[in-house]
Each structure stands twice: as C-alpha cells, then as structure tokens.
Amino acid sequence: MTAQNELRLLPWSGPEGKLCYLSTDNRNGSMSRLADNIEAVQLGTAAELLERASEALDDQDTNPEDMRRLANELTSALRDVLRVAISRGHLLAAETQGN
C-alpha cells in the first residue's frame, strides 16, 4: 500500500466530511484528472468571490444579510483553496523525495 505522505488529498469530502485520498501511480489517470479539474473550478470560484467581496466592501449600501452570505461563501471557498494548497504541497514534496 502507498504511504500516507504519497497519497493525494482529493478536493472533495467523503461521508461525514472526512478527507478523501487517492492512491495511484498514474498522475494522468481519470481520477487524477477529475481532481485537477475540480481544483481548477474551486480556485476559479474563489477568485470570483474575492472580486465580489472587494466590491461589496467598497459599496457602503451592501446590507448585512448580503455580507453574511458572502462571508459564508468565502469561508467555504477558503476551505477549498486550503485543501488544494495542502494537496499540491504534498504532491511537490513527494516529487522532491522521488528525485
């Protein structure tokens, strides 16, 4: 079995919010490509939310309910981006160890 530090952290959660990992030697396999695509979507969503947040903060007429909703969306996006960063950091470390 692949060691824990060689597993890829996937950009989605399993049952009960538990982390999901992929064990594969093929970084171009269908599950790896799916994870790459989902990560790209998550990063794009985070970028869009950041732009919306900047606009909302500049707009003095933004109501508190909209700000709370935006804060919730930003929290979710930040969680996704952090997971992507951790996953990619692990992949880089595994590549460095392999060389």
C-alpha positions, 0 to 999 in steps of 0.5 A, a space after each residue: 500500500 502507498 504511504 500516507 505522505 504519497 497519497 493525494 488529498 482529493 478536493 472533495 469530502 467523503 461521508 461525514 466530511 472526512 478527507 478523501 485520498 487517492 492512491 495511484 501511480 498514474 498522475 494522468 489517470 481519470 481520477 487524477 484528472 477529475 481532481 485537477 479539474 475540480 481544483 481548477 473550478 474551486 480556485 476559479 470560484 474563489 477568485 470570483 468571490 474575492 472580486 465580489 467581496 472587494 466590491 461589496 466592501 467598497 459599496 457602503 449600501 451592501 446590507 448585512 444579510 448580503 455580507 453574511 452570505 458572502 462571508 459564508 461563501 468565502 469561508 467555504 471557498 477558503 476551505 477549498 483553496 486550503 485543501 488544494 494548497 495542502 494537496 499540491 504541497 504534498 504532491 511537490 514534496 513527494 516529487 522532491 523525495 522521488 528525485 
